[in-house]
Amino acid sequence: MKLSILLVLLVTVMMFAENPGIYGTTNNPAPAQPATDTFEIIVINTFVCPYADMILGMDYVSSEELLLFTDNTIDNETLWVANPDDGTEVSAISLTWSTPDPFGIADNYSSGGEPHCNDFGDTMIWYGQSFDNSYVNPYEADGRGMDFDGTYIWEAHGPLYATSGACLRMNPDGTGHTFYNLPGITTQLSGLTTYPISGSLGIAVTAYSTSSDKYIWFFEFDGNNMTLLGSAELPDCYISFGLTYADTRDSFFWSWLDESAGYHISELQITGTSLQRNTWGAIKSSF
C-alpha cells in the first residue's frame, strides 16, 4: 500500500513538472510572424537554479541588482530572489494566499518595493511584502507575465488556446485599466517586459508554444497605440516562460524549460531594440 501511494505521488509530481497544461500552456501552432533581420539575440550567460522546481514569471530590481522569479510547486509556491550573474539564491518569500498558482511578478518600486503577483488559478493579483493585499485582476485567471514601468503595471493576456495577442496597462491598484491588441501573434503569451525605446516605451513578449520555433516580439507604445516592430527567434528550448529587462545591464533575462534538463535562465543581449539606457528614468514616468 505504501509503495502504491508513493508511486501515485511520484507520477503526480512528474505530470506537474512536465505537462504544460497544468500551469496554463497550450500546444498552439507556431506564431505567424517569423523572426526579422531587425533584431538579433546574443546569449550572454545561461544558468540553472537548483533550489527551485520551476522558473516562471520574472522581474529585475535595478536598485538592488536582483532577479525575481516565481516558482509554482505543489505546497511550496515561492517568490525567489536570485543573483543575476549566476542564479545563486539570495532570499525567498513563501506565497501563502489560498491555493496560490503564481506566474507574473512586477516590483512596484515607487511604493518602496511592493511586488505584485498574479495567479492563473484565481481572479486576483496579490501584492505587498507578505502578499497579504489583493485586487481583482482585469484578466482574471488569464494574466501571465507582468512588469511595472514606473507608473503603470503591464500584464500579458495568456488564455488557453489563444489565437491572438493582447496586454493591459493599469494602475498598481487594478484601476484605470486599458486593453491593447498585440498584432502579429497567434498563440498564447507567457512573458512580458517593458523596455526603453527612442523616447517611447517598448513592450516585449514571449509565448508558450511548444512548436519548434520560439520568438520574442517587440512593440512600441506611443501612449495610445501599439506598433509591432518585429521579432527575434529564441534559442532552442521546449517551453518559453518569463521575460524581464535589466536596465542597469542593458540586457534581457529569459526563463525556459529544457524537456530533459529542467528550467534555465538565460541573459540575452538583443540588438535592434533602440535601447536608450540614459533616458529610461524619464520614459518610465512619462505614460
N, C-alpha and C positions, 0 to 999 in steps of 0.2 A: 504493500500500500504506500509506504513512504517513497519507494522508488518511483512509483507511478506518479505521485504528486510532484516529485522533483522533475520528472520528465515533462509534465504539463507546464510547470513554471518555466523550464528552460525553453520549451517551444514558444511560449508566450513572449518571453524576452527577446528571442531571436526574431519573431514576427514583428515586434515593435521596432527593433533596430533596423530591419531590412525592408519592411513593407511601407512604401511611400504613402499609401492611403491612410495609415494610422495618424500621420501628422499633417495630412491635408494636401498631398500631392496627387498628380494625375499624369498618366502617360499620354498626354496630348501630342499631336504631330509637331514636327519641328517648326519653329517660327517662320513666318512668311518673309520677313526681312533678313537677307543674308548680311554677312559682315561687309563693311565698306572699307575702301582704301584710306578713308579719312582718319581712322583710328587704328592704333597698334598697341597690343598688350605685351609687356615685358615682365616676366615673373622675377621679382627681386629675391624673394625668400618664401619657403614653404615649411610649415611645422605642424606637429600634432600636439594635442593637449590631453595626455593620458589620464588625467584626473576627471575628465568629462566624458559622458557617454554620447552626447550629441552636441553639435555646434550649429545653431540655427541663426536667429537674427543677431546682428552685431551693431555696435556703435563705438565711436572713438572719442575719448575725453581728452581734448587738446591741452587743457590746463595742467593735467597731471600725466600726460603721455601714457594713457592706459587704454586697453582694448576691453570692451564689454561684450559678452555674448550669452545667449540663453541656452539652457540645457533642459530638455523635456524628457526626464527619465521617470519611470514609474516610482512613485513615492519619494522622489528626490529631485523635484524641479528646482533649478538653481540659476541665479544670475552670477556668472563668473567674471572676475576682474583679472586680466592677464597682462603680462609684459608683451608689448607688441613686437619685440625683437625675436623672441623665441617661444612665446606662449606659456612661459612659466606662470604658475598660479600666484596671484598677489593676494586676493581675498575672494570671498563668496558670500552671497546673500540667498538664503533659502526663501523660495516663493511659496507662501503658506496660505494664500486665499483658498476658498473652497474649490477643490478639484482643478488645480491650475493646469493649463495647457499653453505655456508661453511660446511666443515666437518673436515678434518685433520688439526692439528696445530702442528708446530715444532718451538721451540725457538732457533734461531741461536745465542747462547750466545757468539760465537767467534767474532761476529760483534757488540758487545755491547748490545745485546738483541734485535734482529730483528725477530719478529715472522713471520713465513711463513704459509700461509693458502691455501689449495686447494679448489676447487669449483666443485661440481658434476653437475652444470648446464652450465659450460663453460669449456674451454680448458686451463685455465691459473692458475698459482699459484701467489698469491698476497702476498707482504711482505713489511716490514718497520714498523716504529712506527705508521704510519697512513694508512698503506696498500695502498700506492699510487704508488708502483712499482710492476712490474709483469714480469713473463717469461712464456714461453709455457710449460705446463705440459706434459711430455712424455707419461703419461697415459691418457691425455686429460681429459674427464669428468668422467673417471672410477677410479680415485685415491681416496682412503679413508684415513685410519689412517696414521699419519706421525710421524717421530722422527728425531732428529739430534744427531749424535754420536760424535760430536766434530770436525769432518772434513766433513762428508757427511750427506745429508738428505736422509732418507729412506721413502718409501711410499708403502702402501699396494694396490694391484690391486683388485678392487671390482666391476667388471661389473655385471649387472643384469644377472641372470640365469647362473652364473659361475659354472663350474663343476671341476675346478682345482684352486690351489692357486699359487700366484706369488707376488713378490715385486720388487722394483727397488732401486738402490743406485745412487745418483747424487750429483754433486757439488751444493752449495747453489745458483747458478745462473741458474740451469737447464741443464748445460752442462755435458759432460762426463758420461752420464747415462748408467748403466748396469742393465740388467734384470736377475732375478733369479727365478727359479721354487721353489715352496714350496711343497714338496711331502707329500702325505697323506691327502690332503684337497680336498673336493669335493663340496664345497659350496662357497657362496660369502663372501669375507672378509670384516671386518669393522675396527677394531682397530689394531694398530701396535706400538710396542715399542722396543727399543734396551736395552740390559742389559749386565752386565759383566759376563763372564763365563770362569773360569780356563785359563786365558791368551789369550782368543779369544773373539769374540763378539757373544752375544746371540740375537736372534730375536724372539719375542713372538707376536702372532696374535690372534685375535678373529674373529668370524663370526656372521652375522646377523641371521642365520637360526632360524625361529620361531617354529622349531620342539621341542620336549620335552627335547632334550639333547643339552647342550651348553658346549663349550670347550675353553681352551687356548692351543695353540700348541707352543712348544718350539723347536727352531732350533739353531744350532751352525754354525757360519760363520767363516771360517779359512782364509778369504781373497780372496778365489776363489770359494769354494764350500759351499753349504747349506745342512746341515745334520739334519734330523728330530730326535730329542731326545726323544720325547714323548708328551703326552698331559695330561691335568687335567680337570676334569668335574667341571664346574662352578655351583654356587648355582642356584636354580630355578629362572627363570625370563622369560619374554615374548620375548624381543629382547636384544641382547648384542651389545654394541656400542664401546666406546673408551677404550683405554688401555695405561697406561704410567707407567714407572718405576721410583721410587723416590730413588736415590742412597743414600741420607743422612738418609733415614729412612729404607733402605733395604726392601722396600715393593712395591707393585704394586697398582695403582688405576684403577678401572674398572667402567665404566658407563653402566647403564642398565635400561630397562623400565619394570615396572610392569603394566600389562594391565589395572588394575583398580586403581592403586595408583600412577601412574606417574613415572617420572625419578628419579633415585637414583645414588649415587656414593658409592662404597664400597672400603675400603682399605684392601688389601689381603696380607697375609704372605704366600709365596709359598716355600715349601721345595723341594729339589731335583734339583734346578737350578744351583748349584755350584757357587753361587754369591760370588764375591771377591770384597768387597767394597774398600779395600785399594789399589787395582790395577785399579780402574775404570778410573782414570785420564789418566793412561798410555794406557789403552785399547782404550779409545775414540780418542786418537791421533795416533793410530798405523795403521789404514786402509785407 
